Amino acid sequence: LQMPLLAALQGITFSQLPGYIASGWGLLSGSLPNAAGAPTPLLPCLYIAVNLLFNISLLRLLRATSAVVVTLTMTVTVPLAVMVFSFPLPFLEGPLPLGPKFLFGLLTLLVGLVGYVMVGKKIPEKV
């Protein structure tokens, strides 16, 4: 329902929208040639599979721990994703170098998460 609005924000008119959708479906199904030579149906399916596994693992983490641990874990995933994209990956331009402030911030987040989990295990709950 939001696609026409988002397309208008990108400068695509409503009459051009079906052509864009058909072109995208053709690339996804593999019927149109791809300029980069990538296995086009494989990449979106791989993204969907990784996203589903990530969300399932977060739900399992929530079931095993608390919402605070899940929130801290989600906070750590953003810098880790930036670190992954700092390596040379196919279909992407050259990686950008990470500065020492970024690495210090990531280390601070990881130490905080590990400290919270370790302190939480040692303190017995009083009923």
C-alpha positions in Angstrom: 0.0 0.0 0.0 2.9 2.3 0.5 4.6 1.5 -2.7 3.1 4.3 -4.8 4.1 6.8 -2.1 7.6 5.5 -1.9 7.9 5.4 -5.7 6.7 9.0 -5.9 9.4 10.0 -3.4 12.0 8.4 -5.7 10.7 10.3 -8.8 8.8 7.3 -10.3 5.4 8.1 -11.6 2.4 5.8 -10.9 2.3 4.8 -14.6 5.9 3.6 -14.5 5.4 1.5 -11.4 4.1 -1.7 -13.1 7.1 -1.6 -15.4 9.5 -1.4 -12.5 7.7 -4.3 -10.7 7.7 -6.4 -13.9 11.4 -5.8 -14.4 12.2 -6.7 -10.7 10.2 -9.9 -11.0 12.0 -10.8 -14.2 15.4 -10.3 -12.5 14.3 -12.3 -9.5 12.9 -15.2 -11.5 16.1 -15.3 -13.7 14.2 -14.6 -17.0 16.0 -11.3 -17.6 19.8 -11.1 -18.0 21.7 -9.6 -15.2 24.5 -7.1 -15.9 26.7 -8.3 -13.1 26.2 -12.0 -13.9 25.1 -12.8 -10.4 22.8 -15.7 -9.6 19.8 -13.3 -9.0 17.3 -15.7 -7.6 19.8 -17.0 -5.1 20.8 -13.7 -3.5 17.2 -12.6 -2.4 16.5 -16.1 -1.2 19.7 -16.1 0.8 18.8 -12.8 2.3 15.4 -14.0 3.3 16.8 -17.2 4.8 19.5 -15.3 6.8 16.9 -12.8 8.0 14.5 -15.6 9.1 17.3 -17.4 11.0 18.4 -14.2 12.7 14.8 -13.4 13.9 14.3 -17.0 15.0 17.5 -16.9 17.0 16.5 -13.6 18.6 13.1 -15.2 19.6 15.0 -18.1 21.1 17.3 -15.8 23.0 14.3 -13.9 24.3 12.8 -17.1 25.5 16.0 -18.2 27.3 17.0 -14.8 28.8 15.3 -11.4 29.2 14.4 -8.5 27.0 17.3 -6.5 28.3 19.8 -9.1 26.9 18.0 -9.2 23.6 18.1 -5.3 23.4 21.8 -5.3 24.2 22.4 -8.1 21.6 20.6 -6.0 19.0 22.7 -3.0 19.9 25.8 -5.1 19.3 24.6 -6.4 15.9 24.8 -3.0 14.2 28.5 -2.4 14.7 29.2 -6.1 13.9 27.3 -5.6 10.6 29.4 -2.6 9.8 32.5 -4.7 10.5 31.3 -7.4 8.1 30.8 -4.8 5.4 34.3 -3.5 6.0 35.7 -6.6 4.3 35.9 -7.0 0.5 32.6 -8.6 -0.5 31.4 -9.5 -4.0 29.0 -7.2 -5.7 30.0 -4.3 -3.5 32.5 -1.5 -3.9 35.8 -1.4 -2.0 35.5 -1.5 1.8 36.0 1.6 4.0 38.5 1.5 6.8 37.3 1.5 10.3 38.8 4.0 12.7 40.0 3.3 16.3 37.0 5.1 17.8 34.7 2.6 16.1 36.6 -0.4 17.4 36.8 1.1 20.9 33.0 1.6 20.9 32.4 -2.0 19.7 34.7 -3.3 22.4 32.9 -1.2 25.0 29.6 -2.7 23.9 30.8 -6.2 23.9 32.4 -5.8 27.4 29.2 -4.3 28.7 27.1 -7.2 27.3 29.3 -9.9 28.7 29.5 -8.1 32.0 25.7 -7.8 32.3 25.3 -11.5 31.4 28.0 -12.6 33.9 26.7 -10.4 36.8 23.2 -11.6 36.1 24.1 -15.2 36.5 26.0 -14.8 39.8 23.4 -12.9 41.7 20.7 -15.2 43.1 17.1 -13.9 42.9 15.3 -13.4 46.2 11.7 -14.5 46.4 
